[in-house]
Amino acid sequence: MDGLHITIRQLEYFLAVVDHGSMNAAAEACHVTQANISNAIAALEKDIGTQLILRGKGQRSVPTPAGERYAQRVRGVLTAMVEAHQEAKSAGDRLRGPLKIGGMQTTFVLYFPDIAAHFVQHHPEVELSFSETNPRGLEDAVAQGKLDAALVLGQQRTRADLEVEVVGRVRLKAVLPEGHPLAAEDRVSIKDLALTPMIMLDPPEVQRPFVQKAQGLGVDITPTWRFTSWEAIRSFVRRGLGVAVSNIAPPEALETGQGDGVPAQQRVYDGLVYRPLQEEVFQNTIDVVYRKTQFPQEKIAELIRIAKKIGSEAF
């Protein structure tokens, strides 16, 4: 590679500026001085022969179009280097090194506690970390190498350049306060549910399939309250202020055969009862998305294996 004088450190500093939006923020993230960052970027631009970063007002720094393209390629190169390094360090069947997993609220509640417990107990040398954001952000982070894998809802996937493994399936459930008349039903109809004040997620697009299904049944759903947090929705339902629908339900709330004489439809979890809807609104999947590389991906394979086990047991 004659004439190539760049270093890995320069590339890392460049990506830090792209990710953090300023030289100062990049310096703080990399634990170096701003001069170190500025000098590295200047040397990189001189070697390449083109401007990669625009220094704007208010200390803002943004990539040029050439810088954006370069950042995408550099991210892939550095990710491949890390994967090769971790693979070389692996010994036998032992799993070790970082495993960065992303998800949204649904997958955090349903999967991540058990995934974390499994890796802590069986693979303590794996450095597990989690990140939560929206579905498109998760896919982009995986494609860019910021995450090793992400658990997303199948109907919300948009990228076709990632590997996909289905690990579970979810269905909408009615969320009712303890003692609600519908809690004794095996399944709850949307028409009956709509007779009670509804509490729904914001933005409205999140639960559009449910609203459209109700409209097809001649039921107009006008929520009494909307919240961006499921915890807020559950707290209002728990106080008897309305009902909700959710694809999140603690496994304990759905378990049967516990030998305590409590029918499944009357089982209460944290003041709430979860009942399946009578009508099929949609069937969705929980998918693991990850990049395909030339290196073995034992940690990803183990993540998929345990996620499938969780999915088969819980829902």
Secondary structure, DSSP 8 states (H G I E B T S, - for coil): -TT----HHHHHHHHHHHHHSSHHHHHHHHTS-HHHHHHHHHHHHHHHTS--EEE-GGG-EEE-HHHHHHHHHHHHHHHHHHHHHHHHH--TT---EEEEEEE-HHHHHHTHHHHHHHHHHH-TTEEEEEEE--HHHHHHHHHTTS-SEEEEEGGG---SSSEEEEEEEE--EEEEETT-GGGGSSSB-HHHHTTS-BEEESSGGGGHHHHHHHHHTT-----SEEES-HHHHHHHHHTTS-BEEES---GGGT----SSS--GGG--BTTEEEEEBSS----EEEEEEE---SS--HHHHHHHHHHHHHHHHH-
